[in-house]
Every structure is written in structure tokens, then in C-alpha cells.
């Protein structure tokens, strides 16, 4: 009987460790308090369980997973943690892709602007200023010119 209990305890510990990993994935990077708050907010928003107060997410439950204080993880909780973690990862990947595309756009626009400035700055002034407006002032070509 003791062997079964030891095996069960190890399985519960691994479930809690997996739940902690999901909380970390959901919360993202930063200080522990910020991670836990972000994870709780996302879980409470995604899974409100309005008609079932016993199933609602609490800050204490999320903290219990993080610090390994939870005695067990319910199947429903594990499914919700997995779903929220997958969505958080997907959103981070989309954001990273968008940042790369934006950086490429800024670089390309800056190179067009530099080409126009080298060719004939006075003639292409409206286009140069238009490119500066599209870049949202993120270019650095005007720095130090006294404008």
C-alpha cells in the first residue's frame, strides 16, 4: 500500500510541476508577481465559470501551482492551463513575427529615403518627407541636422 502512495505522490508532484510550467508559459517573463497576475488574469478571462463558483480561478490557486503548494491538479484545471498556455505562446509568436516584419519595413523605408536623399534631395523632398511620415519618426537620418 505504501508503494502505491509513493507512486501517487510522485505523479501528483509531476502534475503540479507541469501546472507550474503552464503558469510560467501563460504569465510570460518578468517578476514573479507580474507573471502570477498575468496568468490569473488570462485564466479568469478565458474560463470565467460564472455559474460554477467552485470552478472559478483564484489568485491563490495560481500561486499554489507556482510555489508547488497544491496537493493535486484537477483534470479540468490542467486542460484549461494547457489551452491558455498554447494561446499565450501563439500570441507571443505572432507578436515576434510582427516585430520582425515592422523592423524590415523600417529598414527598407530608410534605405529608400537614403537613396532619394543621395539622388537629389531637393527634387525628391515631398517623397522623402512622406517616407519619414510613414516611418512614424523612427528614422534617424535627420538627427543632428538642426531641423
N, C-alpha and C positions, 0 to 999 in steps of 0.2 A: 504494500500500500504506500510506503514511503517513496518508492521509486516512481510511482505514478504521480505523486505530489511534486516531486522534484522535476519531473519532465513537464508537468503542467506549469510550474513556476517559471521554468526556462522559456516555455512558449509564451507565457504572458509577458515576460520581460522583453522578449523579442518583439511582441506586438506593440508594447509601449515604446520601444526603441524605434520601431517603424513609424508609429504615430508621431514621435518627436521629429523624425526626419521629414514627415509630411508637413508638420507645423513650420519647420525651417524653410521648406520649399514655398509654402504659402506666404509666409511673412517676408521673405526676401532677405536682403542684407541690412545691416545696421546694428544698433544697440538692441540688447535683449528685449527691453521694454517696448521698443518700436516694432520689433519682429512679432512679439506676442499680441500687441494691439492690432497690427495689420492682419495677422492670422485670424484673430477673433472677429474683427470687422467683416472680413471676407466670408468667413463661415456663417456668421449671423445673417449676412445679407443673402447669401446663396441658399441657405437652409433655415428659414425662419421658424418653421414648425409652429405656426400660430395656434393651431388647435390642439397641440400637444405640448404643454409646458414642461413636461418631464424630458422631452427630447430636444429642447432648445439648447443652443450652445451658450456656455457661460465662460467668462474670462478665467474663472477658477479651473474649469475643465481643461482649457487650453494650457494654462500654466502647469497643471498636473502632468500633462503629456511632456511638456518641455523639460521639467525637472525630474521626470521619471517617478513621480509620486503616485501615479494612477495604478490601481491594483489590476485593472483589466481595461480592454478596449472593446466596446460593443461592435458587432459587425456593421451596424448602421453607421456608427461613427467612422469606422475605417473606410467604408465606401465613400462617405462624404469628404473625408480628409483626402482620399485618393483623387476624387473628382476635382476638388478645389485646388490641389497641388498641380494637377495636369493643366487646369485652366491658367493658373498663375505662370507656369513655365511657358505655356503657349503665348501668353501676353508679353512676357519678357522677351521671347524670341522675336515676336512681331515688332516690339519697340526697338530692339537691337538692329533689326533689318531696316526699319525706317530711319534710324540714325545714320546707318551706313549710306543709304540712298540720299539722305539730305546732305551728308558730307561730300558725296560725289557730285551732287548738284552744285553746291557752293564752290567746289574746286573747278568744275567745268565753267561755271559762270565767271569766276575770277580770271580764268585763262582767256575767255572770250573778251572780257573787259581789257585785260592787259594787251591782247592783240590789237584791239581797236585803238588803245592809247598809243601804242607804238606806231601804228599805221599813220593816223592823222587825228590827233586828239581834238583839234578844233572842229573838224568836219563831222566827226562821229560823237560829239558831245551829247546830243539827246539820247543816243543809244547807250552811251557809257553811263549816263545818269539813270536811264531806265534799268540797266543791269544792276546798278547799285541799289535801286529801289527793290528789285526782285530778291536781292540777297538779304534784304532787311538790315542793312548797315553792318553786316557781318564781315564784309571785306576789309582789308587793312591797307588798300592801296592809297587812300587819302591821308593816312596818318602822317603827320609831320609836314604837310604841305601848307599849313596856315589857313586852310579853308574852314 
